[in-house]
Amino acid sequence: MEGRHPLGERNETQPYSSTGHIKVESNARPTATSVNVIGDVQAENSRSVKLAGSTVGGSVPLVQGDSATIRNDHIEGTLLFDDNSGAGNKDDQCARL
């Protein structure tokens, strides 16, 4: 899952470490469990993004995608949900956190 996540690919990644940033490509559906990313995990126009039990040293901006699941993760920077089409309040999607 390092670098770019290819268009439309479904990928399930288990214990993994990346020293850079991860950019999720348009229409991709990655699932990452117990990964360690030094930089950011960035997704724009993705179909779904799932992080579970992972550590992200940077930020996680999830913009204009369908859905995202963030569960039991440690994110050092900011978590941003913006203009996603999944369930929730589109003006303030992190309000319940």
Secondary structure, DSSP 8 states (H G I E B T S, - for coil): --EEE-TT-EEEE-SEEESS-EEE-TT-EEEEESEEESS-EEEES-SEEEEES-EESS-EEEES-SEEEEES-EESS-EEEES--SSS-TT-TTTT-
